[in-house]
């Protein structure tokens, strides 16, 4: 945000101030972990796999 500060009659200073982000390393790690989890679940769903259940389900396809 730009604003002007008056120093004395006829003397001004133009200042730019920017939003300060208070992101911490922990918040960045949590966002990255959440993003990777969602990406893994989506990738598993695309190939028809349930990555939350690592034991595969076996179906009996024999002729009776």
N, C-alpha and C positions, 0 to 999 in steps of 0.2 A: 504494500500500500504506500503510495507516495504522499508525502505531506511537506509543508513548508514551515520552517521555524524562523521567527523574526529575531535577529540578533540585536539590531539597533535600527533607528530610522534609516531606511534606504538599504539595509543589509539583511539578506535572507540566506538561509541554507536549505537546499532541497534534499530531503532524506527519503530513502527507500527502506521500508521495513518488511520483513518476510515472516510468514508463519513458522514457528518453531515446532518441529516434530519431537514428541517425547517417546518415541518408540524405543523399547529396550531390546536387548539381545534375546531375552526369553520370549518376548512377544513375536519376534521374527522367527524363532525356532518353532514356536507353536503354530504359526501360520504355515510354515513350510511343511511341518508334519501333517497338518490337516489337509493341505493341498496334495501331498503325496498319497495320503490314505484315500482320498476321493478319486485320484487318478488311478490307483491300483484297483479299487472296486469297480470303476468304470471299465478299465481294460479287461478285468476278469469277466464282467458281464458281456462284453463284446464277443468274447470267445466262448461263452457259455459255461464258465467255471465259477464256482462259489469259493472265493479265496478265504472266506471266514471259516470254512470247514475243510481242512487239508486232507482228510481221509476220503478217497474217492468212493462213490457208491457204485457197486457192481450189480449189473442187471443180468439175469439169466436169459440168454437169447436162444437157448436150445429148443429144438423142435420137439413137440410132445405128440 
